[in-house]
């Protein structure tokens, strides 16, 4: 085929040059207008010194980096300037908090920072990474960091991410990531968590060789990078958001991204592999020399030179080329036709050619096809994986398809198949018609499908795509692209012969038309003036309407079928488009999220059903940058340009959705919180109550809404209490305190409450109360105070026991000796001595009772049958209670084994029965019973004071006067009594309480005034097989047979008393006042020692240690210990063990002699 005539070609070129010059002039005039006609302002922002490639500071102090440049461009696009104040992240964050700067160019948006800053729309989303030493083998991903030492930059969102939940990681902070990398390289840390691109850039800049980035991103650590301003600085934020939107729309953002990140994301260790189709002329094909050729090949090479890329071009079978791009075997495809389906798999550059598809068919057929509808029922030949092949497969037309490997084969098949057609690019068809000398096939005049020819890369490889786009712009600006296009596409212009024929036909038609037009002109001129006047009116009306629509804050578009045919500026901004042309003709469903398409289609369908009724819907709009914005739209049917169309009014409801989500979050939190929350109006009428109210009070929400808070009044507070409360909150202050309220079931509870006023401006509109039940806490506090008081009394008793017991012991001993020495014919003196002895014995009993209460009584527990023990006491109890009291004994079945000191059981029964006797007065009934009981966990949870386990019950009941309810909490306190002075010490029940606790039991009291009282004592049941037999001690004083006894006692009074009693009884006594004296006696082997009698607590060496020392020389030596100290002190010295002879002070002479004889036996 031939070229244009030289003259015609030059004429066309001149016209094109004029048009280009005019467009360039207009474009320059438009670009010369400032983006913001307002007064230029210089803003001050912060820049981190060490966060490349986002923020950094050069040696000359100049702030630089992707985020810094992006902020400069955003401010500049809005007609403003920005200066940067530099420092570490901690420092620039402090600058912001102190108001020294107005913005930050790079802030990762995290929950912790929402209260500190307002954020722009995110301009970059990336994931964190783990950096380890190059020789690391055991840390393979983020989950391996548990138990490791991990470094981060102080205050960075990496630190916030790690601290947000407990991960078992030891976190260490450094002022910069460079410092963290150095410590990691030195072995101080096991890993560093950082943003991946920052890590790559820092490793490149610092030259640290022994570190590597693990190629597994931390998907939990998703970072949205934004501009940030101070909280509430909406003016600065609006400027940055608008400037950023302009940068995204005009390609500046993509250019900056490629400049800063391409070197990190594009492979640097190899050449870029660009694939193409080996048989797609004139775009890309293999020529007769076997070399890649075509428009796309030359454009790719020119773009690579302009962008500074080294590329290898590989042409092959088209389906394999597409597969290789998907599989990552090649980096890009030099030419791919765009479709929405392909856009889901690949990223496309801006188009540089528009490709028209036509239908090729046999010349001379009766019904030649004109569009795609006409190919139905025909054999359709397509090329494998070509865009028309994909489109027909999607339309379910596969049954009539014939698939060829390339277009040369397709035209060969067409010539063999009568009635078949080929779907082919027009230029490819013209190429093969010429090469294959085809003259029996025709092409449709109009294209049946038009799409755009672009570079394509794998999804996400935006850096490489940006490089190709940058190179493409460069060769378009230099004119190189026009030369390549002329080289490959110029040959398909109109030939000379055809050009002259067209001119001849034009002349034939034009001359008569000119004559007719001259005749018509006179007639039309008269109409033109009338039309002009009306036109001006219509133009003014249209201009007014257009200004209203274009300037509207509501997005407006008109769609015919499903394509946009008009939209205003606000709609353009909602879509995130820089220019209306990006959206004109675009299918609206391509910009709807998957979940919204069905809803939008239903709204359109409702208009079809009822043309007059507008439809209101909410849906998610998919912006061109891939982000989603929630919108509210009203759809209405209109007639536009003669077509039935849909008018759409749309508003961004992001803020409303965020507010609704915030309300939902707050509502969920308030509904689920354990504290009771009540909101009332200013008249105390309840407007809201959360579910915790019903749990605490029993009242449901329905029961209290609309009621006054007085519904909870208990009557425990006077009027002044409530007046003070209302005075506080009505003055705008918060009231905090405790109040007693009544539950629905009448139970009183103590609440800890905080009541605060809620303001609207300066006016109080309601009150909110936050309350929780502290009844149990207060009860526990009271029990704690009671326990501390009891402990203090016990400590006092234990502290004085030793000295007091020694003194009482001396009195008892000498009084007993004096009675023995005074003649029987001196009854008065005998009576005096008896009273002294009686008073001393009573003093000893009081001390014993105090120690029993304090659980420090010296005891010798044995396993015994409670029934036998109680039965043995019945005679003694009868004498104690008197004949007027009826005592009933109800023993439980079987052996009721407990491990206790028998004297303690005597003390319990004696004290309880004496109390019962006093309660019934002159006559009455007392019942004693035993039983075996068990308690499980479920029972103990509902019965305060009970503990799970197996117990033996000892119960003492009477039908006396009972105990008042307000006294029940005090009856076990020592010295508490309701009896008259001299009628009781108040130690009886305290003694019982201490004994029960000392034996790990518990006691419960049931009493009703006028009906009687029952004391129930629960002692743990013992599982031993045998029961001890109690041996009654003889009241006689056994004498000695001349045995030699060594007495060691540091108290001289006790020492003399013991010596005299034992000597008088027939023993030989050696006295030692200190342990060293005793050792000297024992070392003398000439001295015989039958028994060592020693005090337990002595200076230098205690009794147990002394005995062990003496046994080294005298292994057969026996020992009798004596002490007036409390049980816990004696036990610390190893004395209260089984099989050890022990005599507690104070003791009588008879008890001493009996203990000595027992020890010697």
Secondary structure in CASP SS format (residue, H / E / C, confidence):
PFRMAT SS
TARGET T0000
AUTHOR 0000-0000-0000
METHOD secondary structure of the structure
MODEL  1
X C 1.00
X C 1.00
X C 1.00
X C 1.00
X C 1.00
X H 1.00
X H 1.00
X H 1.00
X H 1.00
X H 1.00
X H 1.00
X H 1.00
X H 1.00
X H 1.00
X H 1.00
X H 1.00
X H 1.00
X H 1.00
X H 1.00
X H 1.00
X H 1.00
X H 1.00
X H 1.00
X H 1.00
X H 1.00
X H 1.00
X H 1.00
X H 1.00
X H 1.00
X H 1.00
X H 1.00
X C 1.00
X C 1.00
X C 1.00
X C 1.00
X C 1.00
X C 1.00
X C 1.00
X C 1.00
X C 1.00
X C 1.00
X E 1.00
X E 1.00
X E 1.00
X E 1.00
X E 1.00
X E 1.00
X E 1.00
X C 1.00
X E 1.00
X E 1.00
X C 1.00
X C 1.00
X C 1.00
X E 1.00
X E 1.00
X E 1.00
X C 1.00
X C 1.00
X C 1.00
X C 1.00
X C 1.00
X E 1.00
X E 1.00
X C 1.00
X H 1.00
X H 1.00
X H 1.00
X H 1.00
X H 1.00
X H 1.00
X H 1.00
X H 1.00
X H 1.00
X H 1.00
X H 1.00
X H 1.00
X C 1.00
X C 1.00
X C 1.00
X E 1.00
X E 1.00
X E 1.00
X E 1.00
X E 1.00
X E 1.00
X E 1.00
X C 1.00
X H 1.00
X H 1.00
X H 1.00
X H 1.00
X H 1.00
X H 1.00
X H 1.00
X H 1.00
X H 1.00
X C 1.00
X C 1.00
X C 1.00
X C 1.00
X C 1.00
X E 1.00
X E 1.00
X E 1.00
X E 1.00
X E 1.00
X E 1.00
X C 1.00
X C 1.00
X H 1.00
X H 1.00
X H 1.00
X C 1.00
X C 1.00
X C 1.00
X E 1.00
X E 1.00
X E 1.00
X C 1.00
X C 1.00
X C 1.00
X C 1.00
X E 1.00
X E 1.00
X E 1.00
X E 1.00
X E 1.00
X E 1.00
X E 1.00
X E 1.00
X E 1.00
X E 1.00
X C 1.00
X C 1.00
X C 1.00
X C 1.00
X C 1.00
X C 1.00
X C 1.00
X C 1.00
X H 1.00
X H 1.00
X H 1.00
X H 1.00
X C 1.00
X C 1.00
X C 1.00
X E 1.00
X E 1.00
X E 1.00
X E 1.00
X E 1.00
X C 1.00
X C 1.00
X C 1.00
X H 1.00
X H 1.00
X H 1.00
X H 1.00
X H 1.00
X H 1.00
X H 1.00
X C 1.00
X C 1.00
X C 1.00
X C 1.00
X C 1.00
X C 1.00
X E 1.00
X E 1.00
X E 1.00
X E 1.00
X E 1.00
X C 1.00
X C 1.00
X H 1.00
X H 1.00
X H 1.00
X H 1.00
X H 1.00
X H 1.00
X H 1.00
X H 1.00
X H 1.00
X C 1.00
X C 1.00
X C 1.00
X C 1.00
X C 1.00
X E 1.00
X E 1.00
X E 1.00
X E 1.00
X E 1.00
X H 1.00
X H 1.00
X H 1.00
X H 1.00
X H 1.00
X H 1.00
X H 1.00
X H 1.00
X H 1.00
X H 1.00
X H 1.00
X C 1.00
X C 1.00
X C 1.00
X C 1.00
X E 1.00
X E 1.00
X E 1.00
X C 1.00
X C 1.00
X C 1.00
X C 1.00
X E 1.00
X E 1.00
X E 1.00
X E 1.00
X E 1.00
X E 1.00
X E 1.00
X E 1.00
X E 1.00
X E 1.00
X E 1.00
X E 1.00
X E 1.00
X C 1.00
X C 1.00
X C 1.00
X H 1.00
X H 1.00
X H 1.00
X H 1.00
X H 1.00
X H 1.00
X H 1.00
X H 1.00
X H 1.00
X H 1.00
X H 1.00
X H 1.00
X H 1.00
X H 1.00
X H 1.00
X H 1.00
X H 1.00
X C 1.00
X H 1.00
X H 1.00
X H 1.00
X H 1.00
X H 1.00
X H 1.00
X H 1.00
X H 1.00
X H 1.00
X H 1.00
X H 1.00
X H 1.00
X H 1.00
X H 1.00
X C 1.00
X C 1.00
X C 1.00
X C 1.00
X C 1.00
X C 1.00
X E 1.00
X E 1.00
X E 1.00
X E 1.00
X E 1.00
X E 1.00
X C 1.00
X E 1.00
X E 1.00
X C 1.00
X C 1.00
X C 1.00
X E 1.00
X E 1.00
X E 1.00
X C 1.00
X C 1.00
X C 1.00
X C 1.00
X C 1.00
X E 1.00
X E 1.00
X C 1.00
X H 1.00
X H 1.00
X H 1.00
X H 1.00
X H 1.00
X H 1.00
X H 1.00
X H 1.00
X H 1.00
X H 1.00
X H 1.00
X H 1.00
X H 1.00
X C 1.00
X C 1.00
X C 1.00
X E 1.00
X E 1.00
X E 1.00
X E 1.00
X E 1.00
X E 1.00
X C 1.00
X H 1.00
X H 1.00
X H 1.00
X H 1.00
X H 1.00
X H 1.00
X H 1.00
X H 1.00
X H 1.00
X H 1.00
X C 1.00
X C 1.00
X C 1.00
X C 1.00
X E 1.00
X E 1.00
X E 1.00
X E 1.00
X E 1.00
X E 1.00
X C 1.00
X C 1.00
X H 1.00
X H 1.00
X H 1.00
X H 1.00
X C 1.00
X C 1.00
X E 1.00
X E 1.00
X E 1.00
X C 1.00
X C 1.00
X C 1.00
X C 1.00
X E 1.00
X E 1.00
X E 1.00
X E 1.00
X E 1.00
X E 1.00
X E 1.00
X E 1.00
X E 1.00
X E 1.00
X C 1.00
X C 1.00
X C 1.00
X C 1.00
X C 1.00
X C 1.00
X C 1.00
X C 1.00
X C 1.00
X H 1.00
X H 1.00
X H 1.00
X H 1.00
X C 1.00
X C 1.00
X C 1.00
X C 1.00
X E 1.00
X E 1.00
X E 1.00
X E 1.00
X C 1.00
X C 1.00
X C 1.00
X H 1.00
X H 1.00
X H 1.00
X H 1.00
X H 1.00
X H 1.00
X H 1.00
X H 1.00
X C 1.00
X C 1.00
X C 1.00
X H 1.00
X H 1.00
X H 1.00
X E 1.00
X E 1.00
X E 1.00
X E 1.00
X C 1.00
X C 1.00
X H 1.00
X H 1.00
X H 1.00
X H 1.00
X H 1.00
X H 1.00
X H 1.00
X H 1.00
X H 1.00
X H 1.00
X C 1.00
X C 1.00
X C 1.00
X C 1.00
X E 1.00
X E 1.00
X E 1.00
X E 1.00
X E 1.00
X H 1.00
X H 1.00
X H 1.00
X H 1.00
X H 1.00
X H 1.00
X H 1.00
X H 1.00
X H 1.00
X H 1.00
X C 1.00
X C 1.00
X C 1.00
X C 1.00
X C 1.00
X E 1.00
X E 1.00
X E 1.00
X C 1.00
X C 1.00
X C 1.00
X C 1.00
X C 1.00
X E 1.00
X E 1.00
X E 1.00
X E 1.00
X E 1.00
X E 1.00
X E 1.00
X E 1.00
X E 1.00
X E 1.00
X C 1.00
X C 1.00
X C 1.00
X H 1.00
X H 1.00
X H 1.00
X H 1.00
X H 1.00
X H 1.00
X H 1.00
X H 1.00
X H 1.00
X H 1.00
X H 1.00
X H 1.00
X H 1.00
X H 1.00
X H 1.00
X H 1.00
X H 1.00
X C 1.00
X H 1.00
X H 1.00
X H 1.00
X H 1.00
X H 1.00
X H 1.00
X H 1.00
X H 1.00
X H 1.00
X H 1.00
X H 1.00
X H 1.00
X H 1.00
X C 1.00
X C 1.00
X C 1.00
X H 1.00
X H 1.00
X H 1.00
X H 1.00
X H 1.00
X H 1.00
X H 1.00
X H 1.00
X H 1.00
X H 1.00
X H 1.00
X H 1.00
X H 1.00
X H 1.00
X H 1.00
X H 1.00
X H 1.00
X H 1.00
X H 1.00
X H 1.00
X H 1.00
X H 1.00
X H 1.00
X H 1.00
X H 1.00
X H 1.00
X H 1.00
X H 1.00
X H 1.00
X H 1.00
X H 1.00
X H 1.00
X H 1.00
X H 1.00
X H 1.00
X H 1.00
X H 1.00
X H 1.00
X H 1.00
X H 1.00
X H 1.00
X H 1.00
X H 1.00
X H 1.00
X H 1.00
X H 1.00
X H 1.00
X H 1.00
X H 1.00
X H 1.00
X H 1.00
X H 1.00
X H 1.00
X H 1.00
X H 1.00
X C 1.00
X C 1.00
X C 1.00
X C 1.00
X E 1.00
X E 1.00
X E 1.00
X E 1.00
X E 1.00
X E 1.00
X C 1.00
X C 1.00
X E 1.00
X E 1.00
X E 1.00
X E 1.00
X E 1.00
X C 1.00
X H 1.00
X H 1.00
X H 1.00
X H 1.00
X H 1.00
X H 1.00
X H 1.00
X C 1.00
X C 1.00
X C 1.00
X C 1.00
X H 1.00
X H 1.00
X H 1.00
X C 1.00
X C 1.00
X C 1.00
X C 1.00
X E 1.00
X H 1.00
X H 1.00
X H 1.00
X H 1.00
X E 1.00
X C 1.00
X H 1.00
X H 1.00
X H 1.00
X H 1.00
X H 1.00
X H 1.00
X H 1.00
X H 1.00
X H 1.00
X H 1.00
X H 1.00
X H 1.00
X H 1.00
X H 1.00
X H 1.00
X H 1.00
X C 1.00
X C 1.00
X C 1.00
X C 1.00
X C 1.00
X E 1.00
X E 1.00
X E 1.00
X E 1.00
X E 1.00
X E 1.00
X E 1.00
X E 1.00
X C 1.00
X C 1.00
X C 1.00
X C 1.00
X C 1.00
X E 1.00
X E 1.00
X E 1.00
X E 1.00
X E 1.00
X E 1.00
X E 1.00
X E 1.00
X E 1.00
X E 1.00
X E 1.00
X E 1.00
X E 1.00
X C 1.00
X C 1.00
X E 1.00
X E 1.00
X E 1.00
X E 1.00
X E 1.00
X E 1.00
X E 1.00
X E 1.00
X E 1.00
X E 1.00
X C 1.00
X H 1.00
X H 1.00
X H 1.00
X H 1.00
X H 1.00
X H 1.00
X H 1.00
X H 1.00
X H 1.00
X H 1.00
X H 1.00
X H 1.00
X H 1.00
X H 1.00
X H 1.00
X H 1.00
X H 1.00
X H 1.00
X H 1.00
X C 1.00
X C 1.00
X C 1.00
X E 1.00
X E 1.00
X E 1.00
X E 1.00
X E 1.00
X C 1.00
X C 1.00
X C 1.00
X C 1.00
X E 1.00
X E 1.00
X E 1.00
X E 1.00
X E 1.00
X C 1.00
X C 1.00
X H 1.00
X H 1.00
X H 1.00
X H 1.00
X H 1.00
X H 1.00
X C 1.00
X C 1.00
X C 1.00
X H 1.00
X H 1.00
X H 1.00
X H 1.00
X C 1.00
X C 1.00
X C 1.00
X E 1.00
X H 1.00
X H 1.00
X H 1.00
X H 1.00
X E 1.00
X C 1.00
X C 1.00
X C 1.00
X C 1.00
X C 1.00
X H 1.00
X H 1.00
X H 1.00
X H 1.00
X H 1.00
X H 1.00
X H 1.00
X H 1.00
X H 1.00
X H 1.00
X H 1.00
X H 1.00
X C 1.00
X C 1.00
X C 1.00
X C 1.00
X E 1.00
X E 1.00
X E 1.00
X E 1.00
X E 1.00
X E 1.00
X E 1.00
X E 1.00
X C 1.00
X C 1.00
X C 1.00
X C 1.00
X C 1.00
X E 1.00
X E 1.00
X E 1.00
X E 1.00
X E 1.00
X E 1.00
X E 1.00
X E 1.00
X E 1.00
X E 1.00
X E 1.00
X E 1.00
X E 1.00
X C 1.00
X C 1.00
X E 1.00
X E 1.00
X E 1.00
X E 1.00
X E 1.00
X E 1.00
X E 1.00
X E 1.00
X E 1.00
X E 1.00
X E 1.00
X C 1.00
X H 1.00
X H 1.00
X H 1.00
X H 1.00
X H 1.00
X H 1.00
X H 1.00
X H 1.00
X H 1.00
X H 1.00
X H 1.00
X H 1.00
X H 1.00
X H 1.00
X H 1.00
X H 1.00
X H 1.00
X H 1.00
X H 1.00
X H 1.00
X H 1.00
X H 1.00
X H 1.00
X H 1.00
X H 1.00
X H 1.00
X H 1.00
X H 1.00
X H 1.00
X H 1.00
X H 1.00
X H 1.00
X H 1.00
X H 1.00
X H 1.00
X H 1.00
X H 1.00
X H 1.00
X H 1.00
X H 1.00
X H 1.00
X H 1.00
X H 1.00
X H 1.00
X H 1.00
X H 1.00
X H 1.00
X C 1.00
X C 1.00
X C 1.00
X C 1.00
X C 1.00
X H 1.00
X H 1.00
X H 1.00
X H 1.00
X H 1.00
X H 1.00
X H 1.00
X H 1.00
X H 1.00
X H 1.00
X H 1.00
X H 1.00
X H 1.00
X H 1.00
X H 1.00
X H 1.00
X H 1.00
X H 1.00
X H 1.00
X H 1.00
X H 1.00
X H 1.00
X H 1.00
X H 1.00
X H 1.00
X H 1.00
X H 1.00
X C 1.00
X C 1.00
X C 1.00
X C 1.00
X C 1.00
X C 1.00
X C 1.00
X C 1.00
X E 1.00
X E 1.00
X E 1.00
X E 1.00
X H 1.00
X H 1.00
X H 1.00
X H 1.00
X H 1.00
X H 1.00
X H 1.00
X H 1.00
X H 1.00
X H 1.00
X H 1.00
X H 1.00
X H 1.00
X H 1.00
X H 1.00
X H 1.00
X C 1.00
X C 1.00
X C 1.00
X E 1.00
X E 1.00
X E 1.00
X E 1.00
X E 1.00
X E 1.00
X C 1.00
X C 1.00
X C 1.00
X C 1.00
X C 1.00
X C 1.00
X E 1.00
X E 1.00
X E 1.00
X E 1.00
X C 1.00
X H 1.00
X H 1.00
X H 1.00
X H 1.00
X H 1.00
X H 1.00
X H 1.00
X H 1.00
X H 1.00
X H 1.00
X H 1.00
X H 1.00
X H 1.00
X H 1.00
X H 1.00
X H 1.00
X H 1.00
X H 1.00
X H 1.00
X C 1.00
X C 1.00
X C 1.00
X E 1.00
X E 1.00
X E 1.00
X E 1.00
X E 1.00
X E 1.00
X E 1.00
X E 1.00
X E 1.00
X E 1.00
X E 1.00
X E 1.00
X C 1.00
X H 1.00
X H 1.00
X H 1.00
X H 1.00
X H 1.00
X C 1.00
X C 1.00
X C 1.00
X C 1.00
X C 1.00
X C 1.00
X C 1.00
X E 1.00
X E 1.00
X E 1.00
X E 1.00
X E 1.00
X E 1.00
X E 1.00
X E 1.00
X E 1.00
X E 1.00
X C 1.00
X C 1.00
X C 1.00
X C 1.00
X C 1.00
X C 1.00
X H 1.00
X H 1.00
X H 1.00
X C 1.00
X C 1.00
X C 1.00
X C 1.00
X C 1.00
X C 1.00
X C 1.00
X C 1.00
X C 1.00
X C 1.00
X C 1.00
X C 1.00
X C 1.00
X C 1.00
X C 1.00
X C 1.00
X C 1.00
X C 1.00
X C 1.00
X C 1.00
X H 1.00
X H 1.00
X H 1.00
X H 1.00
X H 1.00
X H 1.00
X H 1.00
X H 1.00
X H 1.00
X H 1.00
X H 1.00
X C 1.00
X C 1.00
X C 1.00
X E 1.00
X E 1.00
X E 1.00
X E 1.00
X E 1.00
X E 1.00
X E 1.00
X C 1.00
X C 1.00
X C 1.00
X E 1.00
X E 1.00
X E 1.00
X E 1.00
X E 1.00
X E 1.00
X E 1.00
X E 1.00
X E 1.00
X C 1.00
X C 1.00
X C 1.00
X C 1.00
X C 1.00
X C 1.00
X C 1.00
X C 1.00
X C 1.00
X C 1.00
X C 1.00
X C 1.00
X C 1.00
X C 1.00
X C 1.00
X C 1.00
X C 1.00
X C 1.00
X C 1.00
X C 1.00
X C 1.00
X C 1.00
X C 1.00
X E 1.00
X E 1.00
X E 1.00
X E 1.00
X E 1.00
X C 1.00
X C 1.00
X C 1.00
X H 1.00
X H 1.00
X H 1.00
X H 1.00
X H 1.00
X H 1.00
X H 1.00
X H 1.00
X H 1.00
X H 1.00
X H 1.00
X H 1.00
X H 1.00
X C 1.00
X C 1.00
X C 1.00
X E 1.00
X E 1.00
X E 1.00
X E 1.00
X E 1.00
X C 1.00
X C 1.00
X H 1.00
X H 1.00
X H 1.00
X H 1.00
X H 1.00
X H 1.00
X H 1.00
X H 1.00
X H 1.00
X C 1.00
X C 1.00
X C 1.00
X C 1.00
X C 1.00
X C 1.00
X C 1.00
X E 1.00
X E 1.00
X E 1.00
X E 1.00
X E 1.00
X C 1.00
X C 1.00
X C 1.00
X C 1.00
X C 1.00
X C 1.00
X C 1.00
X H 1.00
X H 1.00
X H 1.00
X H 1.00
X H 1.00
X H 1.00
X H 1.00
X H 1.00
X H 1.00
X C 1.00
X C 1.00
X C 1.00
X C 1.00
X C 1.00
X C 1.00
X E 1.00
X E 1.00
X E 1.00
X E 1.00
X E 1.00
X E 1.00
X C 1.00
X C 1.00
X C 1.00
X H 1.00
X H 1.00
X H 1.00
X H 1.00
X H 1.00
X H 1.00
X C 1.00
X C 1.00
X C 1.00
X C 1.00
X C 1.00
X C 1.00
X C 1.00
X C 1.00
X C 1.00
X E 1.00
X E 1.00
X E 1.00
X C 1.00
X C 1.00
X C 1.00
X C 1.00
X H 1.00
X H 1.00
X H 1.00
X H 1.00
X H 1.00
X H 1.00
X H 1.00
X H 1.00
X H 1.00
X H 1.00
X H 1.00
X H 1.00
X C 1.00
END
